[in-house]
């Protein structure tokens, strides 16, 4: 036998303490009666009390409480196979792994913070499928749509700037890659979630975003960085800081959060959020996702334990009825 809510069993410890308290109160009561001095009078006053009945009622009441506590702990034994319907939305996450995401205007840096946001998102999803597209100078699907969040995290951890050798930031191509990752046979809402600083080179992300919207996808974006700009740190082969990225004229390159671009990409049907230290953007995103229409994504056979709390509740009711049937007086 196992318990789904074992913490309730801790309340059983209180029952012996309550029993000791009642025993102590009974002793005090008898001592108080003895102080009256007339034993015959005390005997006559208590002659009609069903002391054995009172003891039996008390025992049954304690049994009722114990059975209710066990029922609250949800005892389970045995198993049964059930068809579990999985409902939710399809979410393709588009993660920028270009070198500008190493800027540290968001702590510890933009990329690490973005990955933390994705991980926290998976912690709070319930039945939705999630896939991941990585992009810098090219894009590819790191893992396809799945509801296996633990496996997805292992692939998310591998997302680093060096995973794509081609430099640049092709956000438009990444949006098209994400669009191709959806299952067209499913009626569930398609969501593209972009995590980036908004910089894009060599393509037109607005055209790609329009293609996605025309295909029925809702776009959301979380912007990481500061509009004021931040230098991009560079590291040697040993992972040691070697300086900041410079342009051809030797000037330090500043990477800025391009909020206007991201706001245009999400359009009127989606939403843009700026990453904050408190993480309020994730709460706002989840609220938006909750308002989307969910549909069946999958159905599968699952072996589930059989709940047995009904047995203990039934026994508690019988014990309660038994206690009420015992008379207090002879």
N, C-alpha and C positions, 0 to 999 in steps of 0.2 A: 504493500500500500504506500502511495505517495500523497503528498499534499501540495496543491497548487498555491495555497496562501499559508505557508507554515507559520508565519509570524503570529497568527491568531492563537496558536497553541500556547504561547507564553502566558496567556490569560489563565490557563489551568493552574499555574503556580499560585494564583490568588485564592483559589477555592480552599485549600487546606488552611490558609491564614484566616479566611472568613469563618471556617469551622472552629478554629481555636478561639476566635473572638466570641462566637455564640456560646461556646462552652464556658468561657470566662464570665460572660454576662449571666448565664444560668446559675453559676456558682454564687455570684454576687446577689442574685435574686433570692436564692435559698438562704443565704446568710442574713439578708435583710428580714426575711420572714421569721428566722430563728430569733431575731432580736425582740420579736413580740412577746416572747417569754412563755406564752400559753400554747404548749404543743397540741393540746386537744383542739383548741380553737383553730390553729393553723391547719390541722388535719381536716376539720369540718369545712373550712373555706375552700380547700383544694380537693375535696372528695369527688367533685363532679368533673374534674379535669382529666381528660384522656391523655396521660403523659406518654404512654407508648405510641398513641396515635400522633401526638405532636412530633415525637422523634422520627416516626416513619415519614410524616409530611416533610420534615426538614431534610431528611436523606433524599427523598424524591425530588425536592426543589434543587438540591445540589446536583443531582443526576441530570435534571433538566438543563441547568446551566452548563454542565460539562458537555452534554450532547450538542447543545447549540454552538458552543465554542468549537467543537470538532467539525460541525457542519460548516461553520464560517471558514475553517481552514481548507475546505473543499477536498475531502479525501477522494482518491482515485485509485481504482485497480481494474485490471482488464484493459482491453483495447478494442477499438472498432475502426473500420475503414470507412471514411466519408469522402464525398466529392466536395472539394473546397473551391469555391468560385473566387477568383482574384479580380478585383476591380480597381481601376485607377486611370492614370494618364501616362502617355509615353513622353519621357523627357530626354532629349539629346543635349548633353552639356558640351559646350564649345569652350575649351580652355586655351588661353594664350600662353605658349611656352617660349615666346621670343625673349631675347636677352633683356629687353626693357622691363620685363616683369621681375627682374632681380633688383630693381630700384627699391630703396628702403624708406620711401615716404609713407608706406604702410608697413607696420612691424609684424614679423621680422623682415619680410619683403613681400612684394605684391604677389608673387607666385605661391609662396608658402601660405600666405593668408587666403588666397583663392582656393587652394587645395583643402585647407581647413574648413572653408565654407562648404565645399562639396561634400566633405566627410560628415559635417554636421547636418547637412541636408539629408543625406542617406539615413542618418540616425532618426530622423523625424518623418521619413516617408512611411507610408503604410499601404503596401500593395502596388504602388506605382513602379513602372519599369524605368530604368535609367541607363543611358549609354554615354560614352565619352569620346569626343573628337579633340585631338590635339592639333595645334597649328602654330606655325611661325612663317617660314618661307614656303611651306607646303602644309598639307593637312592630311590626316588619316584617322580612321576609327580605332581608338585604343582598345575599347571593348564595346560590343554591340549591346542592344537593349537587353537588360536582365533585371530580375528582382532578387538576385543573389548578391546582396550588398557587401558581404564579407569578401567575396572574390573580387568584386568591383574595386574595393579599397586597395587590394594588392596591386592592381593595375594602375590605380590613381597614384600610389606612392612612387611609381617609376617615372612619372611625368617630370622631366627636367629639360632645361633649355637645350642640352646637347642631344636630345633624342631625335631631333630633326636637324640635319646638317645644313640645309639650305637656309641662309639668312633671309630676313625680311618678315613681313606680317601680312598674310593674305587672308584677311577676315572674310571677304566675300566667298572665296573658295571654301573656307571652313563651314560657312553657313550652308552652302550647297552640299558639302559632304554630310553634314548633319541631316539635311533633308532626305538624302538618300538612305539614311539609316533607319527610317521609320518603316513599320510594317503597314503597307497600304491596305491590307485585308481587314484591319481592325478599325472599329468605329470610334475608338477612344481618342480624346483630344491629343493633338501633337503639340509639344512644347519644345522650343529651342531656347536654352539658357546660355547666355554668353558671359564669360568672365574674362575681362581684358582691361587694358588701360585705354583702349579705343584707337590706338595708332594703327593705321593700315596703309600698306604700300602696294603698288602694282596691280590693284584690282578695284572693283567698285562694290563695296559692301551694301550700298543702298539698293542696287539692282538685285543682288542676291536676296536681300531681306524682303523685297517685294515679291520675288518668286516664291519664297517660303510662305508669305502671307497668302498669296494666291492659291497655294496648295493646302491652305487650311491650318497652317501652323501659327501658334501664338509665340511671339518673341519677347523674352525678358533679357535684361542685361544688368550686370553688376559691374560698376566701374571701380577700378583699383588705382590709387595714385592721387596726385594733387595737380590741379590746373596750373600751379606755379612752376612746376617742373622739378625734376630730381635727377642728379647724375646717375649713370648706369655703372655699377661696379663690375670690374673684370677680375678673373681669377686665373692663376696658372694651372699647370697640369696636376699639381699637388693640392689644388683647392685653396691656395693661399691668395689673399687679396693682392692684386698687382697694380691697381690704379683704376681710373675711370675712363670710360670709352670716350674717344675724341674723334672729331671729324677730320677731313683731309687737310684743313688749315691748322690743325692742332688745338682747336678749341674743344673744351669739354662739352659733350652732348647732353642736353637736358631732355628727359622724357616727360611729357605732360599727359595728364588725363584729358582725353578728348570727349568731354561729356556731350557736346552738341552732336557729334557724330553718332554716339550711342543712342541719344534720344531720338534722332531721325531713324535709326535702324529699327527700334522697337515699334515705331509708328503709333497710331492711335489705339490699336487693339492690345498692345503689350504695355510693359512698364519698365522704367529705368530706375535703378537704385544705386546710390553711391555707397561704397563700403565704409563703415564707421568702426571706431574702436569698440563700441558696445555691441556690434553685430546686429543692430536693429534691422538691417536690410534683409536678413534671413527670415525674421518674423514677418516682415511685409511680403516677402516672396511667398511664403507658405500660405499666408492669408489669400493671396491672389490665386494660388494653385487650388486651394480648397473651393474656390468659387467656380472652377472649371467643371464642365460636365465629365463625369467619369463613366466608363463603360467596362464591360468584361474584357479582361486581357488574357486570362488563361483559366483553365480548370484542371485540377489534378487530384489524384487519389492520395489521401493523407491518413496515416494511422494516428488516431487520437486516443488518449486515455478516456475511460468512461467515468463520468462524474457520479459519485455515490453519496453526496451530501443529503439527498432526499431520504435515505435510510435513517440517518441520524436525526433529521428533523422529525420524521414520523415517530421515532422512539421517544423524542423529547415531548411530543404532543401526548403520547400515551402516558408517559410518566407524569405529565402535568395533570391529565384527567384523573389518574390514580391518586395523586396528592389531594385533589379537590374532593374526592369521594370519601376520604378518611375523616371521620367526625373529630372535632376538637374536644367534645365533651362526651362523657359516658352516657 
